[in-house]
Amino acid sequence: MWLFAIEYPQEQKLGYWGDITSTIDWCEENYVVSDYVAEFLNTTTNAVFILLALFAIYHARQNKLEWRFIFTGLGFLLVGIGSWWFHMTLKYHFQLLDELPMIYATCVPFWSVFSEFRNPKDSVMIGVGIFMGANLLTLIYVWFKDPTLHQAAYGILNFVIIFKSFRLTEKYVSDPVARSNMHKTMSLGIGLFLLGYIFWNLDIHFCSSIRSIRRNVGIPYGFVLEGHGWWHVFTGLGVYYYLVYEEYLRCFLTKTERFYHFQWKFGLPVVYCHDKDGLAKFRNAKHD
């Protein structure tokens, strides 16, 4: 073991939460850090997801962004909380609380980009169609209990949203500086998401070798090799970047971009409203 390292305890089949009922048990060894947390790193790395979601919700409220972005932030907050409980307990009902909200939260931006410039009736019908599709997917997933179905659906939803958002950007955003910021934000978001996906797959396909290395280097050095934990970190960042992209795009689609600045805050992109009074007057005039 490395200098000052602590030897890994033996993995426990049973901990505080009892029998494992989830359909997935990740590469992190169970109950080696605490009897109360099945997968310690896979659990605590969800703090990144939760904090970024809270920051996005707070910032959306402070800068008078639309409720669709607050609902999206709340959805991804629920994903972080559900994932925390899932990895802490490895119970099937908490697994669903982790996985299904990923689909539900993604349905909000899916509806947003596909209802742009539609009349209210068509917008409602699109929402109803998405709602029915999400519920059908839920029933299929709960029946077959195959995580591949969930992963494929989540990947397709995000691909379609990104493709549609890119087309809207090319058509309605003419400011070269704004375009550059948006392309950079989306590229970073996709890159971080794919990096997390690589770590996730390494964790799956090389689990026995990774476990052996972790035990050789000891705690805390072995924590760095928890690939699924890195998945949480990088996807949390990727989702946040993607959400900010959608916020800034929406400013151009609603012609409110003159009231907003795109900024970087604590190394994160933010859409900042610099003229809240002017924005309020514009929105009131539009509804009169």
Contacts in CASP RR format, 6 or more apart in sequence:
PFRMAT RR
TARGET T0000
AUTHOR 0000-0000-0000
METHOD contacts of the structure
MODEL  1
MWLFAIEYPQEQKLGYWGDITSTIDWCEENYVVSDYVAEFLNTTTNAVFI
LLALFAIYHARQNKLEWRFIFTGLGFLLVGIGSWWFHMTLKYHFQLLDEL
PMIYATCVPFWSVFSEFRNPKDSVMIGVGIFMGANLLTLIYVWFKDPTLH
QAAYGILNFVIIFKSFRLTEKYVSDPVARSNMHKTMSLGIGLFLLGYIFW
NLDIHFCSSIRSIRRNVGIPYGFVLEGHGWWHVFTGLGVYYYLVYEEYLR
CFLTKTERFYHFQWKFGLPVVYCHDKDGLAKFRNAKHD
1 7 0 8 1.000
1 216 0 8 1.000
1 217 0 8 1.000
1 218 0 8 1.000
2 217 0 8 1.000
2 218 0 8 1.000
2 221 0 8 1.000
5 217 0 8 1.000
5 218 0 8 1.000
5 219 0 8 1.000
5 220 0 8 1.000
5 221 0 8 1.000
6 218 0 8 1.000
6 219 0 8 1.000
6 220 0 8 1.000
7 215 0 8 1.000
7 218 0 8 1.000
7 219 0 8 1.000
8 29 0 8 1.000
8 32 0 8 1.000
8 214 0 8 1.000
8 215 0 8 1.000
8 218 0 8 1.000
8 219 0 8 1.000
9 32 0 8 1.000
10 32 0 8 1.000
11 29 0 8 1.000
11 30 0 8 1.000
11 31 0 8 1.000
11 32 0 8 1.000
12 30 0 8 1.000
12 31 0 8 1.000
12 32 0 8 1.000
12 35 0 8 1.000
13 30 0 8 1.000
14 31 0 8 1.000
15 30 0 8 1.000
15 31 0 8 1.000
15 35 0 8 1.000
15 36 0 8 1.000
15 38 0 8 1.000
16 35 0 8 1.000
16 36 0 8 1.000
17 36 0 8 1.000
17 38 0 8 1.000
17 88 0 8 1.000
17 89 0 8 1.000
17 90 0 8 1.000
17 91 0 8 1.000
20 30 0 8 1.000
20 38 0 8 1.000
20 90 0 8 1.000
20 91 0 8 1.000
21 90 0 8 1.000
21 91 0 8 1.000
21 92 0 8 1.000
21 93 0 8 1.000
22 86 0 8 1.000
22 90 0 8 1.000
22 91 0 8 1.000
22 92 0 8 1.000
22 94 0 8 1.000
22 95 0 8 1.000
23 92 0 8 1.000
23 95 0 8 1.000
23 145 0 8 1.000
23 147 0 8 1.000
24 95 0 8 1.000
24 147 0 8 1.000
25 90 0 8 1.000
26 39 0 8 1.000
26 42 0 8 1.000
26 87 0 8 1.000
26 203 0 8 1.000
26 228 0 8 1.000
27 203 0 8 1.000
27 204 0 8 1.000
27 207 0 8 1.000
27 210 0 8 1.000
27 211 0 8 1.000
27 226 0 8 1.000
27 227 0 8 1.000
27 228 0 8 1.000
28 39 0 8 1.000
28 40 0 8 1.000
28 41 0 8 1.000
28 42 0 8 1.000
28 226 0 8 1.000
28 228 0 8 1.000
28 229 0 8 1.000
29 211 0 8 1.000
30 38 0 8 1.000
30 39 0 8 1.000
30 90 0 8 1.000
31 37 0 8 1.000
31 38 0 8 1.000
32 40 0 8 1.000
33 40 0 8 1.000
33 219 0 8 1.000
34 40 0 8 1.000
36 88 0 8 1.000
37 43 0 8 1.000
37 44 0 8 1.000
37 87 0 8 1.000
37 88 0 8 1.000
38 87 0 8 1.000
38 88 0 8 1.000
38 89 0 8 1.000
38 90 0 8 1.000
39 87 0 8 1.000
39 88 0 8 1.000
39 90 0 8 1.000
39 228 0 8 1.000
41 223 0 8 1.000
41 226 0 8 1.000
41 228 0 8 1.000
41 229 0 8 1.000
42 87 0 8 1.000
42 226 0 8 1.000
42 228 0 8 1.000
42 229 0 8 1.000
42 232 0 8 1.000
43 84 0 8 1.000
43 87 0 8 1.000
43 88 0 8 1.000
45 226 0 8 1.000
45 229 0 8 1.000
45 230 0 8 1.000
45 232 0 8 1.000
45 233 0 8 1.000
46 80 0 8 1.000
46 81 0 8 1.000
46 82 0 8 1.000
46 83 0 8 1.000
46 84 0 8 1.000
46 87 0 8 1.000
46 232 0 8 1.000
47 84 0 8 1.000
48 232 0 8 1.000
48 233 0 8 1.000
48 236 0 8 1.000
48 237 0 8 1.000
49 76 0 8 1.000
49 77 0 8 1.000
49 79 0 8 1.000
49 80 0 8 1.000
49 83 0 8 1.000
49 232 0 8 1.000
49 235 0 8 1.000
49 236 0 8 1.000
49 239 0 8 1.000
50 77 0 8 1.000
50 80 0 8 1.000
50 81 0 8 1.000
50 84 0 8 1.000
52 76 0 8 1.000
52 236 0 8 1.000
52 237 0 8 1.000
52 239 0 8 1.000
52 240 0 8 1.000
52 268 0 8 1.000
53 73 0 8 1.000
53 74 0 8 1.000
53 75 0 8 1.000
53 76 0 8 1.000
53 77 0 8 1.000
53 79 0 8 1.000
53 80 0 8 1.000
53 240 0 8 1.000
54 77 0 8 1.000
55 240 0 8 1.000
55 268 0 8 1.000
56 69 0 8 1.000
56 72 0 8 1.000
56 73 0 8 1.000
56 76 0 8 1.000
56 240 0 8 1.000
56 243 0 8 1.000
56 244 0 8 1.000
57 70 0 8 1.000
57 73 0 8 1.000
57 74 0 8 1.000
57 77 0 8 1.000
59 65 0 8 1.000
59 270 0 8 1.000
59 271 0 8 1.000
60 69 0 8 1.000
60 70 0 8 1.000
60 73 0 8 1.000
60 247 0 8 1.000
61 70 0 8 1.000
62 273 0 8 1.000
63 260 0 8 1.000
63 270 0 8 1.000
63 271 0 8 1.000
63 272 0 8 1.000
63 273 0 8 1.000
64 273 0 8 1.000
64 276 0 8 1.000
64 279 0 8 1.000
64 280 0 8 1.000
65 247 0 8 1.000
65 250 0 8 1.000
65 271 0 8 1.000
65 273 0 8 1.000
66 250 0 8 1.000
68 108 0 8 1.000
68 109 0 8 1.000
68 111 0 8 1.000
68 112 0 8 1.000
68 250 0 8 1.000
69 243 0 8 1.000
69 246 0 8 1.000
69 247 0 8 1.000
69 250 0 8 1.000
71 108 0 8 1.000
72 105 0 8 1.000
72 108 0 8 1.000
72 109 0 8 1.000
72 243 0 8 1.000
72 246 0 8 1.000
73 105 0 8 1.000
73 243 0 8 1.000
74 105 0 8 1.000
75 101 0 8 1.000
75 104 0 8 1.000
75 105 0 8 1.000
75 108 0 8 1.000
76 101 0 8 1.000
76 105 0 8 1.000
76 236 0 8 1.000
76 239 0 8 1.000
76 243 0 8 1.000
78 97 0 8 1.000
78 101 0 8 1.000
78 105 0 8 1.000
79 98 0 8 1.000
79 101 0 8 1.000
79 102 0 8 1.000
79 105 0 8 1.000
80 98 0 8 1.000
81 97 0 8 1.000
82 94 0 8 1.000
82 97 0 8 1.000
82 98 0 8 1.000
82 101 0 8 1.000
83 98 0 8 1.000
83 232 0 8 1.000
85 91 0 8 1.000
85 94 0 8 1.000
85 97 0 8 1.000
85 98 0 8 1.000
86 94 0 8 1.000
86 95 0 8 1.000
86 97 0 8 1.000
86 98 0 8 1.000
87 98 0 8 1.000
88 94 0 8 1.000
96 142 0 8 1.000
99 141 0 8 1.000
99 147 0 8 1.000
99 150 0 8 1.000
100 138 0 8 1.000
100 141 0 8 1.000
100 150 0 8 1.000
102 150 0 8 1.000
102 154 0 8 1.000
103 134 0 8 1.000
103 137 0 8 1.000
103 138 0 8 1.000
103 150 0 8 1.000
103 153 0 8 1.000
103 154 0 8 1.000
103 157 0 8 1.000
104 134 0 8 1.000
106 154 0 8 1.000
106 157 0 8 1.000
106 158 0 8 1.000
106 161 0 8 1.000
107 130 0 8 1.000
107 131 0 8 1.000
107 134 0 8 1.000
107 157 0 8 1.000
109 161 0 8 1.000
109 243 0 8 1.000
109 246 0 8 1.000
110 130 0 8 1.000
110 157 0 8 1.000
110 160 0 8 1.000
110 161 0 8 1.000
111 123 0 8 1.000
111 126 0 8 1.000
111 127 0 8 1.000
111 130 0 8 1.000
112 246 0 8 1.000
112 250 0 8 1.000
113 161 0 8 1.000
113 164 0 8 1.000
113 165 0 8 1.000
113 168 0 8 1.000
113 246 0 8 1.000
114 126 0 8 1.000
114 164 0 8 1.000
115 122 0 8 1.000
115 123 0 8 1.000
115 126 0 8 1.000
115 127 0 8 1.000
116 168 0 8 1.000
116 253 0 8 1.000
117 253 0 8 1.000
118 126 0 8 1.000
137 149 0 8 1.000
137 153 0 8 1.000
140 149 0 8 1.000
141 149 0 8 1.000
141 150 0 8 1.000
141 153 0 8 1.000
158 242 0 8 1.000
162 186 0 8 1.000
162 190 0 8 1.000
162 242 0 8 1.000
165 186 0 8 1.000
165 245 0 8 1.000
165 246 0 8 1.000
165 249 0 8 1.000
166 186 0 8 1.000
168 249 0 8 1.000
168 253 0 8 1.000
169 179 0 8 1.000
169 182 0 8 1.000
169 183 0 8 1.000
169 249 0 8 1.000
169 252 0 8 1.000
172 252 0 8 1.000
172 253 0 8 1.000
173 179 0 8 1.000
173 182 0 8 1.000
173 249 0 8 1.000
173 252 0 8 1.000
175 257 0 8 1.000
178 248 0 8 1.000
178 252 0 8 1.000
178 257 0 8 1.000
178 262 0 8 1.000
181 248 0 8 1.000
181 262 0 8 1.000
181 269 0 8 1.000
182 245 0 8 1.000
182 248 0 8 1.000
182 249 0 8 1.000
185 241 0 8 1.000
185 244 0 8 1.000
185 245 0 8 1.000
185 248 0 8 1.000
185 269 0 8 1.000
186 241 0 8 1.000
186 242 0 8 1.000
186 245 0 8 1.000
188 238 0 8 1.000
188 241 0 8 1.000
189 237 0 8 1.000
189 238 0 8 1.000
189 241 0 8 1.000
189 242 0 8 1.000
189 245 0 8 1.000
190 238 0 8 1.000
190 242 0 8 1.000
191 238 0 8 1.000
192 234 0 8 1.000
192 235 0 8 1.000
192 236 0 8 1.000
192 237 0 8 1.000
192 238 0 8 1.000
192 241 0 8 1.000
193 234 0 8 1.000
193 235 0 8 1.000
193 238 0 8 1.000
193 239 0 8 1.000
193 242 0 8 1.000
195 234 0 8 1.000
196 230 0 8 1.000
196 231 0 8 1.000
196 233 0 8 1.000
196 234 0 8 1.000
196 235 0 8 1.000
197 231 0 8 1.000
197 235 0 8 1.000
199 227 0 8 1.000
199 228 0 8 1.000
199 229 0 8 1.000
199 230 0 8 1.000
199 231 0 8 1.000
199 234 0 8 1.000
200 227 0 8 1.000
200 228 0 8 1.000
200 230 0 8 1.000
200 231 0 8 1.000
202 210 0 8 1.000
202 227 0 8 1.000
203 210 0 8 1.000
203 226 0 8 1.000
203 227 0 8 1.000
203 228 0 8 1.000
203 231 0 8 1.000
210 225 0 8 1.000
210 227 0 8 1.000
213 222 0 8 1.000
213 225 0 8 1.000
214 222 0 8 1.000
214 225 0 8 1.000
217 225 0 8 1.000
240 268 0 8 1.000
241 268 0 8 1.000
241 269 0 8 1.000
244 268 0 8 1.000
244 269 0 8 1.000
244 270 0 8 1.000
244 271 0 8 1.000
245 269 0 8 1.000
247 271 0 8 1.000
248 257 0 8 1.000
248 260 0 8 1.000
248 262 0 8 1.000
248 271 0 8 1.000
251 257 0 8 1.000
251 259 0 8 1.000
251 260 0 8 1.000
251 271 0 8 1.000
256 279 0 8 1.000
256 282 0 8 1.000
256 283 0 8 1.000
258 275 0 8 1.000
259 273 0 8 1.000
259 274 0 8 1.000
259 275 0 8 1.000
259 276 0 8 1.000
259 278 0 8 1.000
259 279 0 8 1.000
259 282 0 8 1.000
260 271 0 8 1.000
260 272 0 8 1.000
260 273 0 8 1.000
260 274 0 8 1.000
261 271 0 8 1.000
261 272 0 8 1.000
261 274 0 8 1.000
262 269 0 8 1.000
262 270 0 8 1.000
262 271 0 8 1.000
262 272 0 8 1.000
263 269 0 8 1.000
263 270 0 8 1.000
263 271 0 8 1.000
263 272 0 8 1.000
264 270 0 8 1.000
265 272 0 8 1.000
273 279 0 8 1.000
END
